[in-house]
Amino acid sequence: MARSRLTLALESGDFALPENGRIAVLRPTGGHDLSALPLERVHVVQGFFPDHQAWAERGLAVSVAPEGEYAAALVCLPRAKAHARALVAQARALVGEGPVLVDGQKTDGVESILRDCRRAGARVEGVLSKAHGKLFWFAGGDFADWQAAAESRTAEGFVTRPGVFSADGVDRGSRLLAEALPAGLSGRVADLGAGWGYLARAVLAHDGVSECHLVEAEHDALECARLNVTDPRARFHWADARSFADKAGFDHVVTNPPFHTGREADTALGQAFVAAAARLLRPRGTLWLVANRHLPYEAALQAAFVEAAEVGGDSGFKLFRAARPRRNRKE
């Protein structure tokens, strides 16, 4: 396997870790190469459930938020620039005068973040370029204006946080799906990939709904949902919707599934949500799904359900209703 930028920097001696103290690693994916670090000193901070679980299964210390002080920090850049800047500012605050490393691809905006760090007065002490990305490390700097508010509000009053899906406002697809839900919606409902709770709140506007289970992999988004959805019929689950289990089964599933792995479109994600819905629904249960027009979910829906049809949408999105799952959950 090719050596990572982090490995090259440490093995070459270009960068030296402090001899003692914990090392915070912020938002590494499950596939990020941390092998060059002294793993007994590493504390992974990751709120995305699949990646969190991957690090926990490898035996590393992992939590959804930093805990205490650190001698050094590594930021694994996310896609959203506001989120990236907030993480860099957080890392800087965690280490005092210690070093902060930032690792990211050019497509994640690492060059822009490097320039911005210099403008913030950081002493950039090294830069390593490899594999269409950069690793750089710095100390000092004033990042007070990078510290995004822990929570912000959309125009409609929903609480969101940097880095969550549709942080600036209601996603158009979710709005279309909420408006298309039948007036008689009732029983137990699951919202797979619930985000910060917009669809769930629309579901709970129906008096016939007995419970709405919000299943969301991003911890920050779920924490926002707890603030946005205060109905006592709501249930919250920090989990991967693709493997979420519920013995009682659901009468309805609603979902606006994700379709990106990093910057690449991955239709398998949405198809996995369809399969999960079929598994979670009761024998006569119904799935309500919204998807971008270019995503090919029709075959997956027809394979998983006896009934599947497009029931609306607009130029950018299509709405589906699917009923009577072919393969129900195992008791």
C-alpha positions as CSV (number, residue, x, y, z in Angstrom):
1,M,0.0,0.0,0.0
2,A,1.3,3.5,-0.9
3,R,2.5,5.4,2.1
4,S,0.2,8.3,3.2
5,R,1.3,11.9,3.5
6,L,1.3,11.6,7.3
7,T,3.6,8.5,7.2
8,L,6.0,10.3,4.8
9,A,6.1,13.4,7.0
10,L,6.9,11.4,10.2
11,E,9.3,8.9,8.6
12,S,11.3,11.6,6.9
13,G,11.6,13.6,10.1
14,D,10.1,16.7,8.5
15,F,7.5,16.6,11.3
16,A,8.1,15.4,14.8
17,L,5.3,14.7,17.3
18,P,5.6,16.0,20.8
19,E,7.2,13.2,22.9
20,N,4.3,13.0,25.4
21,G,0.6,13.7,25.5
22,R,-2.5,12.7,23.6
23,I,-3.1,13.3,19.9
24,A,-6.5,14.3,18.7
25,V,-7.5,13.1,15.3
26,L,-10.6,15.0,14.1
27,R,-13.0,13.4,11.5
28,P,-10.9,10.6,10.0
29,T,-12.8,8.3,7.7
30,G,-12.6,4.6,8.5
31,G,-10.0,4.2,5.7
32,H,-7.7,7.0,6.8
33,D,-4.1,5.8,7.4
34,L,-3.1,6.6,11.0
35,S,-0.6,3.7,11.2
36,A,2.4,6.0,11.6
37,L,1.0,7.5,14.8
38,P,1.6,6.0,18.3
39,L,-1.9,4.6,18.4
40,E,-1.9,4.3,22.2
41,R,-1.8,8.1,22.4
42,V,-4.4,8.7,19.7
43,H,-7.9,9.9,20.4
44,V,-10.2,9.8,17.4
45,V,-13.1,12.3,17.3
46,Q,-15.7,11.2,14.8
47,G,-19.4,11.6,14.9
48,F,-20.3,9.7,11.7
49,F,-21.5,6.4,13.0
50,P,-19.9,4.0,10.4
51,D,-16.5,5.6,10.8
52,H,-16.9,5.9,14.5
53,Q,-17.6,2.1,14.7
54,A,-14.7,1.3,12.4
55,W,-12.2,3.0,14.7
56,A,-13.8,1.5,17.9
57,E,-13.5,-2.0,16.4
58,R,-9.8,-1.4,15.8
59,G,-9.4,-0.7,19.5
60,L,-8.7,3.0,19.3
61,A,-10.0,5.5,21.8
62,V,-12.9,7.3,20.0
63,S,-15.7,9.7,20.9
64,V,-18.0,12.1,19.2
65,A,-16.4,15.2,20.8
66,P,-12.9,16.1,22.2
67,E,-12.3,15.3,25.8
68,G,-9.6,17.3,27.7
69,E,-6.4,18.6,26.4
70,Y,-4.0,17.4,23.7
71,A,-0.3,17.7,22.8
72,A,-1.1,17.7,19.0
73,A,-4.0,17.5,16.6
74,L,-4.6,16.2,13.1
75,V,-7.6,17.5,11.1
76,C,-8.8,15.3,8.3
77,L,-10.5,17.9,6.1
78,P,-14.2,17.4,5.3
79,R,-15.9,18.7,2.1
80,A,-17.8,21.6,3.6
81,K,-15.5,24.7,4.0
82,A,-17.4,26.1,7.0
83,H,-17.0,22.7,8.7
84,A,-13.3,22.5,7.8
85,R,-12.6,26.0,9.2
86,A,-14.5,25.2,12.4
87,L,-12.4,22.0,12.9
88,V,-9.1,23.8,12.3
89,A,-10.1,26.4,14.9
90,Q,-11.2,23.7,17.3
91,A,-7.9,21.8,16.9
92,R,-6.0,25.0,17.5
93,A,-7.8,25.6,20.7
94,L,-7.3,22.0,21.9
95,V,-3.5,22.0,21.7
96,G,-2.5,25.3,23.2
97,E,0.9,26.0,21.7
98,G,1.2,22.5,20.3
99,P,1.2,21.7,16.6
100,V,-1.8,21.2,14.3
101,L,-1.6,19.1,11.2
102,V,-4.2,19.4,8.4
103,D,-4.6,16.7,5.8
104,G,-6.8,16.9,2.7
105,Q,-7.3,16.5,-1.0
106,K,-7.2,19.4,-3.4
107,T,-10.8,18.7,-4.1
108,D,-11.6,19.2,-0.4
109,G,-10.1,22.7,-0.5
110,V,-6.9,22.0,1.3
111,E,-5.0,24.7,-0.6
112,S,-7.6,27.3,0.3
113,I,-7.4,26.3,3.9
114,L,-3.6,26.5,3.8
115,R,-3.8,30.1,2.4
116,D,-6.4,31.0,5.0
117,C,-4.3,29.7,7.9
118,R,-1.4,31.9,6.8
119,R,-3.7,34.9,6.6
120,A,-4.8,34.1,10.2
121,G,-1.2,34.5,11.3
122,A,-0.4,30.8,11.7
123,R,3.3,29.8,11.5
124,V,3.2,27.1,8.8
125,E,6.2,25.0,9.5
126,G,5.9,22.4,6.7
127,V,3.9,21.4,3.7
128,L,4.0,18.0,2.0
129,S,2.3,17.4,-1.3
130,K,1.3,13.9,-2.6
131,A,-1.5,12.1,-4.3
132,H,-3.5,15.2,-5.3
133,G,-3.5,16.5,-1.8
134,K,-1.5,18.2,0.9
135,L,-0.5,17.8,4.5
136,F,0.7,20.9,6.3
137,W,1.4,21.7,10.0
138,F,1.4,24.9,11.9
139,A,1.4,26.6,15.3
140,G,0.0,29.8,16.5
141,G,-2.5,32.0,14.7
142,D,-5.7,33.7,15.6
143,F,-8.7,31.6,14.6
144,A,-11.4,33.3,16.7
145,D,-13.5,34.2,13.6
146,W,-13.2,30.7,12.3
147,Q,-15.1,29.3,15.3
148,A,-18.5,28.8,13.7
149,A,-21.4,29.0,16.1
150,A,-22.1,25.6,17.6
151,E,-25.6,25.9,16.3
152,S,-27.3,28.2,13.7
153,R,-30.9,28.5,12.5
154,T,-32.4,28.3,9.1
155,A,-34.9,30.9,7.8
156,E,-37.6,28.6,9.0
157,G,-36.1,28.4,12.5
158,F,-34.6,24.9,12.4
159,V,-31.4,24.4,14.3
160,T,-28.4,23.1,12.2
161,R,-24.7,22.8,12.6
162,P,-21.7,23.2,10.2
163,G,-21.1,20.0,8.2
164,V,-24.6,18.5,8.4
165,F,-26.6,17.9,5.2
166,S,-28.5,21.0,4.0
167,A,-27.3,23.2,6.9
168,D,-28.4,26.4,5.2
169,G,-32.1,25.5,4.8
170,V,-34.6,22.8,3.9
171,D,-33.6,20.6,1.0
172,R,-36.0,20.8,-1.9
173,G,-36.3,17.1,-2.2
174,S,-37.3,16.7,1.4
175,R,-39.8,19.5,1.1
176,L,-41.4,17.8,-1.9
177,L,-41.6,14.5,0.0
178,A,-43.1,16.1,3.1
179,E,-45.8,17.8,0.9
180,A,-46.6,14.4,-0.8
181,L,-47.2,12.4,2.3
182,P,-50.8,11.1,2.5
183,A,-53.3,12.8,4.8
184,G,-54.0,9.5,6.4
185,L,-50.4,8.6,7.4
186,S,-50.6,6.5,10.6
187,G,-49.0,3.9,12.8
188,R,-45.2,3.5,13.3
189,V,-43.0,5.4,11.0
190,A,-39.2,5.3,10.4
191,D,-37.3,8.2,8.9
192,L,-34.1,6.7,7.5
193,G,-31.3,9.3,7.2
194,A,-33.4,11.7,9.2
195,G,-30.8,14.6,9.2
196,W,-31.8,17.5,11.4
197,G,-35.4,16.4,11.5
198,Y,-37.4,18.3,8.8
199,L,-39.1,15.2,7.4
200,A,-39.8,13.7,10.9
201,R,-41.5,16.9,12.0
202,A,-43.7,16.7,8.9
203,V,-44.5,13.1,9.7
204,L,-45.5,14.0,13.2
205,A,-47.9,16.6,12.0
206,H,-50.2,13.7,11.2
207,D,-52.3,12.8,14.3
208,G,-52.5,9.1,13.3
209,V,-48.8,8.5,13.7
210,S,-48.1,6.7,16.9
211,E,-44.3,6.9,16.8
212,C,-41.7,8.3,14.4
213,H,-38.2,6.8,14.7
214,L,-35.4,9.1,13.4
215,V,-32.4,7.1,12.3
216,E,-29.3,9.2,11.5
217,A,-25.6,8.3,11.2
218,E,-24.3,11.9,11.8
219,H,-24.3,12.6,15.5
220,D,-24.3,16.4,15.0
221,A,-27.4,16.2,12.8
222,L,-29.2,14.0,15.3
223,E,-28.4,16.4,18.1
224,C,-30.0,19.1,16.0
225,A,-33.0,16.9,15.4
226,R,-33.5,16.5,19.1
227,L,-34.0,20.3,19.3
228,N,-36.1,20.5,16.2
229,V,-38.4,17.6,16.9
230,T,-39.8,17.9,20.4
231,D,-42.9,15.8,19.9
232,P,-43.1,13.0,22.5
233,R,-43.8,10.4,19.8
234,A,-40.3,10.9,18.4
235,R,-37.6,8.3,19.0
236,F,-33.9,9.0,18.2
237,H,-31.3,6.5,17.0
238,W,-27.7,7.2,16.3
239,A,-27.2,4.4,13.8
240,D,-26.4,3.4,10.2
241,A,-29.8,3.2,8.5
242,R,-28.5,0.4,6.3
243,S,-28.1,-2.0,9.3
244,F,-30.6,-0.5,11.7
245,A,-32.9,-3.1,13.3
246,D,-36.3,-3.0,14.8
247,K,-38.2,-6.1,15.9
248,A,-41.7,-4.5,15.8
249,G,-41.6,-3.3,12.2
250,F,-43.0,-0.2,10.7
251,D,-46.1,0.8,8.8
252,H,-44.3,3.4,6.8
253,V,-40.7,4.4,6.0
254,V,-39.8,7.9,4.7
255,T,-36.4,8.7,3.3
256,N,-34.3,11.1,1.3
257,P,-31.3,8.9,1.1
258,P,-27.7,10.1,0.7
259,F,-26.0,9.4,-2.6
260,H,-22.4,10.5,-2.1
261,T,-19.2,8.8,-0.8
262,G,-16.9,11.8,-0.5
263,R,-17.3,13.7,-3.8
264,E,-18.3,10.7,-5.8
265,A,-21.9,9.7,-6.5
266,D,-22.6,6.3,-5.1
267,T,-26.0,4.9,-6.1
268,A,-25.4,1.9,-3.9
269,L,-26.1,4.0,-0.8
270,G,-29.6,4.8,-1.9
271,Q,-30.2,1.2,-3.0
272,A,-29.1,0.0,0.4
273,F,-31.6,2.4,2.0
274,V,-34.3,0.8,-0.2
275,A,-33.3,-2.7,0.9
276,A,-33.3,-1.6,4.6
277,A,-36.8,-0.1,4.2
278,A,-38.0,-3.4,2.8
279,R,-36.5,-5.3,5.7
280,L,-37.9,-2.9,8.3
281,L,-41.5,-2.6,7.0
282,R,-44.4,-4.8,8.0
283,P,-45.9,-7.0,5.3
284,R,-48.3,-4.4,4.1
285,G,-46.0,-1.4,4.8
286,T,-45.2,1.5,2.5
287,L,-42.0,3.3,1.5
288,W,-42.1,7.0,0.6
289,L,-38.8,8.0,-1.1
290,V,-37.4,11.1,-2.9
291,A,-34.4,11.0,-5.2
292,N,-32.6,13.2,-7.7
293,R,-33.9,12.6,-11.2
294,H,-30.6,11.1,-12.4
295,L,-30.4,8.4,-9.8
296,P,-31.5,4.9,-11.0
297,Y,-33.5,3.5,-8.1
298,E,-36.3,2.0,-10.1
299,A,-34.8,-1.5,-10.4
300,A,-34.0,-1.6,-6.7
301,L,-37.5,-0.6,-5.8
302,Q,-39.0,-3.2,-8.1
303,A,-36.8,-5.9,-6.8
304,A,-37.6,-5.1,-3.2
305,F,-41.4,-4.4,-3.4
306,V,-44.4,-5.9,-5.1
307,E,-45.7,-2.4,-5.9
308,A,-43.4,0.5,-6.9
309,A,-44.3,3.6,-8.8
310,E,-43.2,7.2,-9.4
311,V,-45.9,9.4,-7.9
312,G,-44.7,12.9,-8.4
313,G,-41.7,15.3,-8.2
314,D,-40.3,18.2,-10.3
315,S,-37.6,18.8,-12.8
316,G,-34.9,17.9,-10.3
317,F,-36.5,15.2,-8.1
318,K,-38.7,12.2,-8.4
319,L,-41.0,10.8,-5.7
320,F,-41.7,7.1,-5.3
321,R,-44.3,5.1,-3.4
322,A,-43.4,1.4,-2.9
323,A,-45.6,-1.1,-0.9
324,R,-45.7,-4.8,0.2
325,P,-42.0,-5.6,0.6
326,R,-41.0,-8.9,-1.0
327,R,-38.6,-9.8,1.8
328,N,-39.8,-8.8,5.2
329,R,-37.6,-8.6,8.3
330,K,-36.8,-11.9,10.1
331,E,-38.5,-12.4,13.4
